[in-house]
Amino acid sequence: MSPRRLFWTLVLSSSAILAVTMGMRQSTGLFLSPLNSSTGLGIVTISFAMAIGQFVWGAAQPLFGMLADRVGSYAVIVLGARQYLQPARGLDEFIAKHPNADRLKLRADDLFRIRP
């Protein structure tokens, strides 16, 4: 692979990863109103929880960077993906308490089940 092609491959793949991760982080505001109406916690409480999540995400970056230098980036990516998906396992309890639980088809276990 030529140096020019390698450069553009790295630039485009990095841009795609950045677009996906920034989209996940910055789209949380879209869920503010539905969370407020379904849980009754209030906009301030939900916004504060989201702000803490963003702060922790930013504060953990140097720590996970140092960890990646020690154990390798693949292990840190796998650890990060598992930690990122862990809250979805708590959805079952929330869905079960929802008044329309019988109509909700998606369960958190479905997110982790591998289907042939």
Rosetta constraint file for C-alpha pairs under 8 A:
AtomPair CA 1 CA 5 HARMONIC 6.40 0.50
AtomPair CA 1 CA 6 HARMONIC 6.33 0.50
AtomPair CA 2 CA 6 HARMONIC 6.14 0.50
AtomPair CA 3 CA 7 HARMONIC 6.04 0.50
AtomPair CA 4 CA 8 HARMONIC 6.41 0.50
AtomPair CA 5 CA 9 HARMONIC 6.06 0.50
AtomPair CA 6 CA 10 HARMONIC 6.19 0.50
AtomPair CA 7 CA 11 HARMONIC 6.19 0.50
AtomPair CA 8 CA 12 HARMONIC 5.96 0.50
AtomPair CA 9 CA 13 HARMONIC 6.04 0.50
AtomPair CA 10 CA 14 HARMONIC 5.90 0.50
AtomPair CA 11 CA 15 HARMONIC 6.07 0.50
AtomPair CA 12 CA 16 HARMONIC 6.20 0.50
AtomPair CA 13 CA 17 HARMONIC 6.28 0.50
AtomPair CA 14 CA 18 HARMONIC 6.09 0.50
AtomPair CA 15 CA 19 HARMONIC 6.03 0.50
AtomPair CA 16 CA 20 HARMONIC 6.27 0.50
AtomPair CA 17 CA 21 HARMONIC 6.21 0.50
AtomPair CA 18 CA 22 HARMONIC 5.87 0.50
AtomPair CA 19 CA 23 HARMONIC 5.88 0.50
AtomPair CA 20 CA 24 HARMONIC 6.31 0.50
AtomPair CA 21 CA 25 HARMONIC 6.29 0.50
AtomPair CA 22 CA 26 HARMONIC 5.86 0.50
AtomPair CA 23 CA 27 HARMONIC 5.79 0.50
AtomPair CA 24 CA 28 HARMONIC 7.05 0.50
AtomPair CA 25 CA 54 HARMONIC 7.76 0.50
AtomPair CA 27 CA 31 HARMONIC 7.69 0.50
AtomPair CA 28 CA 32 HARMONIC 7.02 0.50
AtomPair CA 28 CA 50 HARMONIC 7.69 0.50
AtomPair CA 31 CA 35 HARMONIC 6.00 0.50
AtomPair CA 32 CA 36 HARMONIC 6.10 0.50
AtomPair CA 32 CA 43 HARMONIC 6.93 0.50
AtomPair CA 32 CA 46 HARMONIC 6.91 0.50
AtomPair CA 32 CA 47 HARMONIC 7.37 0.50
AtomPair CA 33 CA 37 HARMONIC 6.19 0.50
AtomPair CA 33 CA 43 HARMONIC 7.54 0.50
AtomPair CA 34 CA 38 HARMONIC 6.02 0.50
AtomPair CA 35 CA 39 HARMONIC 5.78 0.50
AtomPair CA 35 CA 40 HARMONIC 7.62 0.50
AtomPair CA 35 CA 41 HARMONIC 7.94 0.50
AtomPair CA 35 CA 46 HARMONIC 7.62 0.50
AtomPair CA 36 CA 40 HARMONIC 5.23 0.50
AtomPair CA 36 CA 41 HARMONIC 5.89 0.50
AtomPair CA 36 CA 42 HARMONIC 5.39 0.50
AtomPair CA 36 CA 43 HARMONIC 5.97 0.50
AtomPair CA 36 CA 46 HARMONIC 7.29 0.50
AtomPair CA 41 CA 45 HARMONIC 6.18 0.50
AtomPair CA 41 CA 46 HARMONIC 6.78 0.50
AtomPair CA 42 CA 46 HARMONIC 6.39 0.50
AtomPair CA 43 CA 47 HARMONIC 5.87 0.50
AtomPair CA 44 CA 48 HARMONIC 6.00 0.50
AtomPair CA 45 CA 49 HARMONIC 6.24 0.50
AtomPair CA 46 CA 50 HARMONIC 6.23 0.50
AtomPair CA 47 CA 51 HARMONIC 6.06 0.50
AtomPair CA 48 CA 52 HARMONIC 6.18 0.50
AtomPair CA 49 CA 53 HARMONIC 6.30 0.50
AtomPair CA 50 CA 54 HARMONIC 6.30 0.50
AtomPair CA 51 CA 55 HARMONIC 6.15 0.50
AtomPair CA 52 CA 56 HARMONIC 6.09 0.50
AtomPair CA 53 CA 57 HARMONIC 6.07 0.50
AtomPair CA 54 CA 58 HARMONIC 6.29 0.50
AtomPair CA 55 CA 59 HARMONIC 6.04 0.50
AtomPair CA 56 CA 60 HARMONIC 5.90 0.50
AtomPair CA 57 CA 61 HARMONIC 6.67 0.50
AtomPair CA 59 CA 63 HARMONIC 7.75 0.50
AtomPair CA 60 CA 64 HARMONIC 6.11 0.50
AtomPair CA 61 CA 65 HARMONIC 6.01 0.50
AtomPair CA 62 CA 66 HARMONIC 6.23 0.50
AtomPair CA 63 CA 67 HARMONIC 6.26 0.50
AtomPair CA 64 CA 68 HARMONIC 6.01 0.50
AtomPair CA 64 CA 76 HARMONIC 7.06 0.50
AtomPair CA 65 CA 69 HARMONIC 6.37 0.50
AtomPair CA 66 CA 70 HARMONIC 6.51 0.50
AtomPair CA 67 CA 71 HARMONIC 6.10 0.50
AtomPair CA 67 CA 72 HARMONIC 7.48 0.50
AtomPair CA 67 CA 76 HARMONIC 7.14 0.50
AtomPair CA 68 CA 72 HARMONIC 4.64 0.50
AtomPair CA 68 CA 73 HARMONIC 4.70 0.50
AtomPair CA 68 CA 74 HARMONIC 7.96 0.50
AtomPair CA 68 CA 75 HARMONIC 7.54 0.50
AtomPair CA 68 CA 76 HARMONIC 5.79 0.50
AtomPair CA 69 CA 73 HARMONIC 7.21 0.50
AtomPair CA 71 CA 75 HARMONIC 6.76 0.50
AtomPair CA 71 CA 76 HARMONIC 7.60 0.50
AtomPair CA 72 CA 76 HARMONIC 6.73 0.50
AtomPair CA 73 CA 77 HARMONIC 6.07 0.50
AtomPair CA 74 CA 78 HARMONIC 6.27 0.50
AtomPair CA 75 CA 79 HARMONIC 6.16 0.50
AtomPair CA 76 CA 80 HARMONIC 5.97 0.50
AtomPair CA 77 CA 81 HARMONIC 6.10 0.50
AtomPair CA 78 CA 82 HARMONIC 6.25 0.50
AtomPair CA 79 CA 83 HARMONIC 6.20 0.50
AtomPair CA 80 CA 84 HARMONIC 5.93 0.50
AtomPair CA 81 CA 85 HARMONIC 6.21 0.50
AtomPair CA 82 CA 86 HARMONIC 6.07 0.50
AtomPair CA 83 CA 87 HARMONIC 7.85 0.50
AtomPair CA 85 CA 89 HARMONIC 7.55 0.50
AtomPair CA 86 CA 90 HARMONIC 7.69 0.50
AtomPair CA 87 CA 91 HARMONIC 7.29 0.50
AtomPair CA 88 CA 108 HARMONIC 5.90 0.50
AtomPair CA 89 CA 108 HARMONIC 5.41 0.50
AtomPair CA 89 CA 109 HARMONIC 6.84 0.50
AtomPair CA 90 CA 94 HARMONIC 6.91 0.50
AtomPair CA 90 CA 108 HARMONIC 7.40 0.50
AtomPair CA 91 CA 95 HARMONIC 5.90 0.50
AtomPair CA 91 CA 107 HARMONIC 7.26 0.50
AtomPair CA 91 CA 108 HARMONIC 5.61 0.50
AtomPair CA 92 CA 96 HARMONIC 6.01 0.50
AtomPair CA 92 CA 107 HARMONIC 6.00 0.50
AtomPair CA 92 CA 108 HARMONIC 5.61 0.50
AtomPair CA 92 CA 109 HARMONIC 7.65 0.50
AtomPair CA 93 CA 97 HARMONIC 6.51 0.50
AtomPair CA 94 CA 98 HARMONIC 6.44 0.50
AtomPair CA 95 CA 101 HARMONIC 5.77 0.50
AtomPair CA 95 CA 104 HARMONIC 7.63 0.50
AtomPair CA 95 CA 107 HARMONIC 7.63 0.50
AtomPair CA 96 CA 101 HARMONIC 5.53 0.50
AtomPair CA 97 CA 101 HARMONIC 6.91 0.50
AtomPair CA 100 CA 104 HARMONIC 6.67 0.50
AtomPair CA 106 CA 110 HARMONIC 6.61 0.50
AtomPair CA 107 CA 111 HARMONIC 7.27 0.50
AtomPair CA 108 CA 112 HARMONIC 7.19 0.50
AtomPair CA 109 CA 113 HARMONIC 6.16 0.50
